[in-house]
């Protein structure tokens, strides 16, 4: 009985399922199993396996037999030693989520743009210097994480303009990529809810960011921003804005139009004066302004309630 129960949860070694394919679960977990290869006869499990997790193994290269699991919908092959993804990946045309983070990838195959069913793609923590334009063909993609890749270190790097075609995208993470700019086409991501661009080399954000009318979270912390685009006040659904550790000294006029803003982190900038209109944002529950040379309000380390009360009851002195 115990043996049967373990089989349904994918706890047996791969050899067991190859011998008894009828006992193979649809969700096969082989992570941290010391694997260096996948045998060719894994095709015996073609009709069974929909979810395959082979993370934290020791694959020196992508095991090609995996690309013959034509019914696969979810593939996790993160934290191995992969240096490339084969073009045969295109054979997994039912794949909905693909996680190949934590490897040694320097590029993605052009064929990745043909994975039309893909909704989730995580290629973070690699050595990718350029994203292929074909990534813009992933029209069903809702989540894209390319964080911690040296995209900005390649003259042809940064984010391709084709990313603007990803109209289904809801979350984009391009943190820690050495980026010096974002494409204007980012404003075409009409369903984007979360945008993470922290820890880069950005000195500005594109004005088109104001078109992201469903955005709830924007993290642009740890950059070199000296101002925010005035169009940011059009983000009426914004709830969290992190811009700490930048070079900001003022906020755009009409900032209180962000009426749903709940969490605002301005710490580690160059603010001397906060706009009095911040006090009009009644939803604000967390306002961080530490490590700024503030004159108004005078105490950058006061809690949110005290800062908001001060802004309401004290006029700003002449700058």
N, C-alpha and C positions, 0 to 999 in steps of 0.2 A: 504493500500500500504506500509506504513512504517513497519507494522507488518511482512509482507511478506519479505521485504528487510532484516530485522533483522534476520529472520529465516535462510536465505541463508548464513549468516556470523557466525552462531552459537552463537547468543547473548541471546537466551532464556534459562531459567532454564532447567535442565535435565528433570524434570517432564513433561514439555511441549512436549519434543521430544518423551518421552515414551508414551504419549497419542496420539501424531500425528507423528508416526515414518516416514511417507512419507515426512514430512517436515524437517527431520533431515539432516543437511549438511554432506558432507563427511569429513569436517574438523570441529571437535567439540571441542570448547574451553570452559573449565570449570575451568580454573585456578582462584585461589583466590576467591573461592565460598563458603568457610566455610564447605566443605564436610567432613564428617567423615566416610561415607560408600558409596558404589555404590550398588544400588538395583539389585537383581538377574535378573529382567526382562529387564536389559539393553541388553540382548540377542535379544530383539526385533529390535535392531539397527545393528545387525550383518552384514547385507548386505549393510549398508549405510556408517558406520564410517570407514574411512581409517586412520585418524589422530586424536589422542586424547591427549589433554593437560589438565592434572589435577594437575598441579604444584601449590604450595603455598596453599594447603588445610591442613586438620588436620587428615589425615589417620593414625591411630595407627598401622595399619598393611596393607599389600598389599591387595587391594580389589580383591578377587578371581574372581568375575564376569567379570573383565576386560579380564581375560585369555580366556574367551569364545567369545571374539570379533575376530573370526578367520581370518577376512579379514584385521585386523589392520596392517598398515605398519609403522606408526610413533607413538611412545608413550613417552610422557613427564610426569613423575611423581616425578619431583624434588622438593626439599624443602618441604617435609612432615615429618613424624615421623617414617618412615619405619625402622624396625630392620632386615628385611630379605626379600629376593625375593623368592617366592614359586617355587618349581620345576615345577609347572603347567605352568610356563612361556614358556615352550617348545611348548605349544599348539599354540603359536603365531608364527607359522613357516613362515609367510610372513613378519615379522617385519624387517624393513630396518634401523630404527634408534630408539635407546632406551636411554633415559636420566633419570637416577635415582640419579642424584647428589644431594648433600645437605640433606642427610638423616642420619640415624644412623646405616647403614649397617656395619656389621663386616666381612662379607664374601659374596661370590657370589655362587649360586648353580652350581653344575657340569653341570646341564642341559643347562646352558647358551651356552655351546659349540655346542649345536645342533641347534642354531638359524642360519641356513645356509645362510639366506638372509641378515643378519645384515651387514650394512656398517658403521654405526656410533654408538659408544658406549661411553657414558659419565657416569662414576661412581665416579667422583671427589667429594671432600668435604664430605667424609664419614669416617668410622672408620675401614676400611678393612685392615686386617693385612697380608692377603695372597691371591694372585690371583690363581685360579685353573689352572692346566696344560691344562685343556680342552679349555681354552681361545685360544689356538693355533689352534683350529679347525675352527675358524671363518675366513675362507679363503677369504671371500669377504670384510672383514673389511678394510676401508680406513682411519678411524679416531678413535683413542683410547685415552681417557683422564682418567687417574687414579690419577691425581694430588691431593695433600692434603689428602692422606691416610697414616696411620703409617705403611707402609709395612716393613720398615727397623727395626722396633722395635720388630719384630718376628724373632727368630733364623731361622725359615723356610720361612721367607718372602723374600724380594727383588723381582726381576722380574723373572718369570719362564723361563727356556731355551726354552720352547715351543713357546715363542713369535717369535722366528726366522722363524716359519712356516707362519707368516702373510705376505705373499709376496705381497699382494695388499695394504698394509698399507702405507699411505702417510703422516700422521701426528701422532706423539706419544708424549704425555705429561705425564711425571712422576715426575713433580716438587713437592717439599715439601713432600717427602715421606720417609725421614730419610734413604735414600739408601746409602750404603757404597760401592756398586759395581754395575756395569752393566754387564749382561751376554755377552760373546763373540758372541753369536748368534744374537745379535742386528745387526751385520754386514750382516746378511742374508736378511734384509729388503730392497730389491733391488729397491723398488719404493718410499722409504721414502724421503720426501721433507722437513719436519719440525720435528726437534727433540728438545724437551724441557726437560732438566734434572736439571734445576736450583734449588737452595735451598735444597741441600741434604748434604751428608757427603762424597762425592766422593773425593778420593785422586788421582785418575787417570781415564782416559777413555780407553776403550779397543782398541787395535790396529786395530781390525776389523772394526772400525768406518770408516777407509779409503776405505772400499768397498761400502760405500753409495754414489754411483756415481750420484744420482739425488738430493742429499741434497742441499737445498738452505739456510736453516736457522738452526743454532745450538746455543742453549742457555744453557750454562753450568755455568752460573754465580752463585755466592754465594755458593761455595763449598770449598774444601781444596786442589784443584789441585796444584801440584808443578811443573808439566810439561804437555805439550800436546804431544800426540803420534806423532812420525815423519810421520806416515801414513796420518795425517790430510792434508798434502799437495796434496794428491790425490783427494781431494774433489773439482774437477774443476768447479762445478756449484755453489759452496758456495758463497752467497751474503752477509749474515749477520752472524757474529760470536760474541757472547756475552760471555766473560769470566771474567767479572769484579768481584771484591771481591773474589779473590783466593790467592794462594801463588806463583804465577808464577814470574820468574825472567828472562826467556828467551823464545824465540820462536824457533820452529824447523827450521833447515836449509832448504832452498828452499821455504820459506814461500811465496815468491812472485809468486810462481806457481799458487796461488789462484788468478788468474787474474781477476775474476769477483767480487771479494770482494768489497763491497760497504760500509759496515758498520762494524767497528771493535771497540769493547769496551774492553780495557785492564785496565781500571781504577781500583784503589784499589788493586793493586798487589805489587810486589817487584822489578819492573824493574828499573835498573839503566841506562841501555843502550838499545835503540831500534835498531833493525837491519837496516842498511842502505838500504837493499833491499826492505823495505816497500815502499820506494819512487818509486819503479818500478810498483806498482799496480795502474795503471792509473784510474781505476774505483772507487778508494777510495774517497768517499765524506764525510764520517764521521769517524773520528778517535778520540777516547776518551782515554786519558792516565792520567787523573787527579789522585791525591792521590797515586803517585808512587815516590820513591826517585830518580828521574831522574837526570842524569848528561848529557846525550846525548839523545835527545835535552835538553837544560837546563830549558825550561819552560813547565811544564806539562799541564798548563792551556791555552796554546796558541790554536788558532783555527786550524782546520785540514789543511788549505792551508799553514799556517805558519810553521807547523810541517813538512809537506811534503817538502816544499821549503828548510827548514833547513837540512833535511836529504840528499837532492840532492846536496846541496852546501857546506856541511861541512863533513869532514871525522870524523869517530868515533875515539875518543882518546883511548890510550891504557888503557885496563881495569886493 
